[in-house]
Amino acid sequence: MPFCPECSSAFKEGTAECPECKVALVTKLVEGETDDFVEVFRAQSLMEAESIESALKENGIETFLRNTGIPAMPMMGEEGAIVIEVRADQAAEAKDIITELEETPPPEIDENAGGDGKKS
């Protein structure tokens, strides 16, 4: 698994360069760097961040949420306000879990149900 020597992010096999740092990836980090936390996702809301954090923790991944100070409603092109970080050695697995969550469609709501959104 390749890693970025600058930010310690882990990437899927076949990736040659870190898209954020613009440096070539390495196959092994220097001893001790694997305990560093790296960014794996920027959430648009606390609810989104906590939902992703919960899924990661359910899979045994250590997480850390960090507020970037960017407004909660970023303008188009800006990234989210809450950064989710994980240990560098768990980053690839965390990214896979997040991708799976993003690809899962939200549950359907029965419009004929009562005001609570539950089916009658």
N, C-alpha and C positions, 0 to 999 in steps of 0.2 A: 504494500500500500504506500503510495507516495505522500509526502508531507511537504508543507511549505517551510523553509528554514527561517523565514521572517516571522510569520504569525502562528506557526505550528499547526495550522489546519490540516486535516487529513482529507484525501481525495480518492475517488475511485480509480482503479487501475486504468491506464491509458491516458490519464490527464498529465500534461507535461508542464504546465505553468499555473501558478496561483493567479486567478483572475483579479484579485484585489491588490496584491503586492507586485505583480508583474515580474516575478522571479521564477527561475526553474525549480521544479520540485526535486526533493531528494528521497531516497528510499528509507533512510533512517535518520531520526532526530538525534542530536547530541544527548548523551546520558543525562537524565534528570528533566529534560524538557517535556516528557510525556505527562507529567503531573500538572502542567500548565493548562489553564482553561482557555478555550478558543471559541469564537463566535460561530454559531451554526444557523442562526435565524434571527430576523428582526420582525417583531410582531407589531401590528397596528394598534392593538389595544391590550390592556391588562388581562381581559377575559381570554383573548387569543393566546397570549403568552402562558397563562396559567393552564389552559387546556393542553397546549403542547408540552409544557413542563410535566404535567400529570402523566401523559403518555410516555414520556421519556423515563420518568421515575418508575413507572410500572414495568419497564424493561430493564431496570437496574442501572440506569445511566444517571450519574451525578450531574445536577444542573445548578446554574447560577443565573438569576435574572438581574439585569442591570439597566437602569433608566438612563437613556442617552441625553436627556434634556431637550430632545427635538419635540416639538408640539405633538400631541396625541393625534391630531388630524393633519398629517403632513401633506404638503402640496404635491401635485403629480410629479413623479420623478424622485422625490425624497424617499428615504427608507423609513421603516417603522421606528417608534419611539422606545421600544423595549427590546433589548438584546438578550437572546438566550445563549448562554455559554455552557459548554461541557468540557470534560477533560479531553485533551488532545487525542489520547488513545481510544476514546469512545466517539469521536467526531463522525467518522464514516457511518457507523451504525446509527447515530442520532439523525444524520442527514437522510438516511434511508427511511427511518420511521417517520420523519417529518414529511418526506415526499409521499409516502403512503397515506398519511393523514390528509394531505392536500388533494390527493386524487380520489379520496372517498367522498361521494356526494352526500350533502346534508340530508337528514331524514325528511321525508315528505310530511307536510302538514295537511290534515284533512280540513278543507275549507268549510265542510258541512258540520264540523264538530263545534262544541260550545266555545266560549270565549277563552278557555284555557288551552286550546289547540289539541286537546285529546279527542280521540275518536269516541263516539257514543256507543 
